Amino acid sequence: MLLLTVSLVGFAQKGKFRSTYQVQGAGVENNFRSIELCCDVIGYNITDRLYANLRYENATALFKENGLKTYAHNHAEGVNVGYDFIQKESHSIGVQAGAGTSAWWKSTDWDYNYYDVVAYADLGSCKVKTRFSLGVRFYDSRDTQYKNRFTLVGSIGFRI
């Protein structure tokens, strides 16, 4: 079974690198908002439809806890895997799941892990495509100052 899987994936490999840049907003409740500049630095198309990316995020989160307004500036890195369900010359529609953590190598104001799932649409027929996405994200706080968050996320950006 393992040999069959390896041979099928090896035969189907696309070997094409990709990169995505986007601005992402999170939070629908009044006491939490987050703006993230996201960069899928290195991505690789495993097959025509399946890909994996390494992600870097520069985030600013706004909190209102116990009547006190604060903010946290963070750097996070993670991985995500996506699959294009519909793939045409002018657009593709798919789903992407990811996980990451606040940067261990850089000082951050809020320590957390994140897990997200988004549906996306890549529009355009040239090499650079506009990307829109909508999904959910769970912030698993490793900090006693801030609580865990489950929120909607939306983004706009472009994919190369």
N, C-alpha and C positions, 0 to 999 in steps of 0.2 A: 504494500500500500504506500509506504514512504517513497519507494523508487518511482511509482506511478505519479505521485504528487510532485516530486522533484522534477521529473521529466516533463510533465505538463506545464508547470510554472516556468521551467527553463525554456521551453519552446515558445511560451506565450510572452516572455519578457519583452518589454518595449525598449527599455534602456534609455529613456528620455528624461532629462532633468527638467525640473519645474520650480517656480518660485511664485509666492503670493504675498501681496502687501495690502493691508486693509486697516480701516479704523473701525473699532468695535465698541459698542455701547452696551452696558448691562445695567439692570435695575429698573424695576417698575414700582417699587415701594418708595414711600416718601423718605425713609431713613437710610437709603443706600443707592448710590450711583457709581458707576465705574466707566472710565473711558480708557481704552487700550489701543495703542498702536502696535499692530501685529505684523510680523514678518515670518513667513514660512521660508526660512533661509535656504535650506537644501531640501528639495523634494525629488522623488524618484518614481516614475511610472513603472510599476511592477508588471502590469499588463496594460492593454489599451484602456481599461476602465478602472483598475485598482492602483492606488498610489499611497505613498507614505511621505510625511514631511517632518522635519525638525523645526520647531517654532520658537521664536523669541518674542516677548511682549514687554512693552514699556507702559505701565498702567498707573493711573491716578484714581483712587477710590475716595468718594465723599461719603462720610458717615454722619448720622445723627443718633447718638446713643445717650439715653437718659437726659435728653434736652441739650446735650453738648454737641456742637458741630465740630468735626475734625476731618482730616484727610490723611491718606497714606499714599506714598509714592513707592512703586515697586517695579522690580524687574523679574520676569518669570521666563522659564524655558520649559518646553514640553515636546511631545510627539503627537501626531495625529495621522489617522488612516482614513481614506475616503474611497468612495465608489461612485462612478457615474452610471446612473440607471438609464438615462436617456443621453445619447451622444450623437449630435448632428453637426454639420459643418458650421452652422450659425449659432449654436447654443449647446450647452450640456446642463443636465440637472442631476443632482446626486445628494448623497448624505456623507457627513464626515464626523468622526468621533475622535476625541482627543483627551489627553491628560497631561498635567504638568505641575510644576512647583515653583514657588517664589525662589529667586536666585540664591544659592548658597554662597556664591563667590562675590556677591555685592551686597552692601547693607540695604536692607529693605525695612519699611515701616510696619509691614504686616506680613507675617509668615503664614502661608496657606498652600494647600494643594487645590488644583481645580480639575474638574471632569466636565466635559461638554459634548453635546450632540447637536449638530446643526444641519439643516437642509439648505442647499445652495443652488444658485443658477449662475452659470458663466455665459455671458452674452457677447457676441461678436464673432466675426469670421476671420479676423487677422490673428497674428501671434499673440497680441496683447488683448485679453478679454476682460470685460467689466464683470465683477463678482458681487452678487447680493446674497446675503445669508440671514437666516432666522433660526433660532434654536433655544436651547436651555443650557444653563451652566450651574454647577454646584461648587461653591467655594467652601472647602473643608479647612476651617481656621485652625492653625496651630498656635494661636496667640490668645491669651486670656482676655485681652482688651476688646476683641471683636468676636462676634458670634458667627456660626456657620450661616451661609446664604445659599438659597436656591432661587435663581432668577432667569428671566428671559434675556437673550442676547440677540443683537442684530448688528450687521456690519455691511460696509460698502468698501470696495477696493478694486484691485486688478490683479490678474494672473498672467504670468509670462510662461 
